[in-house]
């Protein structure tokens, strides 16, 4: 008879009660998505790695204060986003061109190369957004979180998330309009732009 897999909440509780393996399992379960959020928010792999480490140390130390008023993943993402924003505020170095999350591989087909070029263009467009708009866009439109979940992660009202997303989408529509139709006007409606991103276009 197999042992049931513990939930995230059970792992947090076990960690708070001294289980030496519980937090490692929790991090392993969610690390890929947390890393993606950190990378897209900071736009720099080194900064993302440092922010994720800072966030996990904070979560490890403060797990006992977790209250089941939200999902564990929401709590973890909020800590990661806050760590990223803290590092961005402290960073004084010149802006760098964002890198794709995966590098090119040998002998990639033409379509794969085009897809990678598109990802780089989107990353560069995200990099042009103000930090608050980029964080909202990454969580809602890239990672697929609801407005309510994103509001909890960012510590702001639902309406603030909606406003930041709307302003960010308007900017992205102007920058990325050519991806849909190179000959079309770049002023693509916000809702159409959001729909294309959700469809992965």
C-alpha positions in Angstrom: 0.0 0.0 0.0 1.5 3.3 -1.1 2.0 6.2 1.3 -0.1 9.2 0.3 1.8 12.2 -1.0 1.7 15.0 1.5 0.1 18.3 0.5 2.0 21.6 0.4 0.4 22.6 3.6 1.3 19.4 5.3 4.9 19.8 4.2 5.0 23.4 5.6 3.6 22.1 8.9 6.1 19.2 9.0 9.0 21.6 8.4 7.8 23.9 11.2 7.7 20.9 13.5 11.3 20.0 12.7 11.1 17.6 9.7 14.6 18.0 8.1 13.3 16.9 4.6 9.9 18.6 4.3 11.1 22.0 3.0 13.5 20.4 0.5 10.5 18.4 -0.9 8.4 21.5 -1.1 11.0 23.5 -2.9 11.7 20.6 -5.3 8.0 20.5 -6.1 7.8 24.2 -7.1 11.3 25.3 -8.0 10.9 25.3 -11.8 7.9 27.8 -11.7 9.5 29.9 -9.0 12.7 30.1 -11.1 10.7 31.1 -14.1 9.0 33.9 -12.2 12.4 35.1 -10.8 14.1 35.1 -14.2 11.3 37.0 -15.9 11.0 39.5 -13.2 14.7 40.3 -12.7 15.7 39.8 -16.4 19.1 38.5 -15.3 20.0 34.9 -14.5 22.5 35.8 -11.8 20.0 38.2 -10.1 17.3 35.6 -10.4 19.4 32.9 -8.8 20.3 35.2 -5.9 16.7 36.4 -5.5 15.4 32.8 -5.4 18.0 31.9 -2.9 17.1 34.9 -0.7 13.5 34.0 -1.0 13.9 30.4 0.0 16.0 31.3 3.0 13.3 33.7 4.1 10.6 31.0 3.5 12.6 28.4 5.3 13.1 30.7 8.4 9.5 32.0 8.4 7.5 28.9 7.6 6.2 28.7 11.1 4.4 32.0 10.5 2.5 30.7 7.5 -1.2 30.9 7.9 -3.5 28.8 5.7 -5.3 32.0 4.5 -3.8 31.4 1.0 -2.2 28.6 -1.0 1.3 27.7 -0.1 2.3 28.3 -3.7 0.8 31.8 -3.5 2.9 32.5 -0.3 6.1 31.2 -1.9 5.5 33.2 -5.1 4.9 36.4 -3.0 8.2 35.9 -1.2 10.1 35.3 -4.5 8.5 38.4 -6.2 9.4 40.5 -3.2 12.9 39.3 -3.2 13.2 40.0 -6.9 11.8 43.5 -6.5 14.2 44.2 -3.6 17.2 43.2 -5.7 16.0 45.3 -8.6 15.6 48.4 -6.4 19.2 47.9 -5.0 20.7 47.1 -8.4 22.8 50.0 -9.7 24.4 48.2 -12.7 23.5 49.2 -16.2 20.6 47.3 -17.7 21.5 44.3 -19.7 19.8 42.5 -22.6 17.6 39.7 -21.2 18.6 36.2 -22.1 16.2 33.4 -23.1 15.6 30.8 -20.5 17.2 28.1 -22.6 20.0 28.5 -25.0 20.0 27.4 -28.7 20.8 23.8 -29.5 22.8 22.6 -32.5 21.0 21.9 -35.7 17.7 23.4 -34.6 15.0 23.6 -37.2 14.1 26.9 -38.8 10.8 27.1 -36.9 12.6 26.5 -33.6 15.0 29.3 -34.4 12.1 31.6 -35.2 10.4 30.7 -31.9 13.5 31.4 -30.0 13.9 34.8 -31.7 10.3 35.6 -30.8 10.9 34.7 -27.1 13.9 37.0 -27.1 11.9 39.8 -28.5 9.1 39.3 -26.0 11.7 39.2 -23.1 13.2 42.4 -24.4 9.7 44.0 -24.5 9.0 42.9 -21.0 12.3 44.4 -19.9 11.1 47.8 -21.1 8.1 47.8 -18.7 8.3 49.4 -15.3 8.9 46.9 -12.5 5.4 47.0 -11.2 3.8 46.4 -14.6 6.3 43.7 -15.5 5.6 41.8 -12.3 1.9 41.9 -12.8 2.2 40.8 -16.5 4.6 38.0 -15.7 2.3 36.5 -13.0 -1.1 37.0 -14.8 -0.3 36.6 -18.5 2.8 34.5 -18.5 2.4 32.3 -15.4 -1.4 32.2 -15.6 -2.3 33.3 -12.0 -5.6 34.9 -11.4 -5.8 38.6 -10.6 -6.8 37.8 -7.0 -3.8 35.4 -6.5 -1.5 38.0 -8.1 -2.8 40.7 -5.8 -1.9 38.6 -2.8 1.6 37.9 -4.1 2.3 41.6 -4.8 0.5 42.8 -1.7 -1.8 45.2 -3.6 -5.5 45.5 -4.4 -7.1 43.5 -7.2 -7.8 46.8 -9.0 -4.2 47.7 -8.9 -3.2 44.5 -10.6 -5.8 45.0 -13.3 -4.6 48.6 -13.9 -0.9 47.5 -14.0 -1.8 44.7 -16.5 -3.8 47.0 -18.7 -1.0 49.6 -18.9 1.6 46.9 -19.4 -0.4 45.3 -22.2 -0.9 48.6 -23.9 2.9 49.1 -24.0 3.5 45.5 -25.1 0.9 45.8 -27.9 2.8 48.7 -29.5 6.2 47.0 -29.2 5.1 43.5 -30.3 2.4 44.3 -32.8 4.7 43.3 -35.7 4.9 39.7 -34.5 1.3 39.2 -35.4 1.4 40.9 -38.8 4.6 42.8 -39.9 2.6 45.0 -42.2 -0.1 45.9 -39.7 -0.4 48.9 -37.5 1.5 48.2 -34.2 -1.4 49.6 -32.1 -3.1 46.2 -31.4 -6.0 46.2 -29.0 -5.1 45.3 -25.4 -7.5 42.3 -25.3 -6.3 40.9 -28.5 -2.7 41.1 -27.3 -3.5 39.4 -24.0 -5.4 36.6 -25.9 -2.4 35.9 -28.1 -0.1 35.7 -25.2 -2.4 33.2 -23.4 -2.5 31.1 -26.6 1.3 31.2 -26.7 1.5 33.1 -30.0 
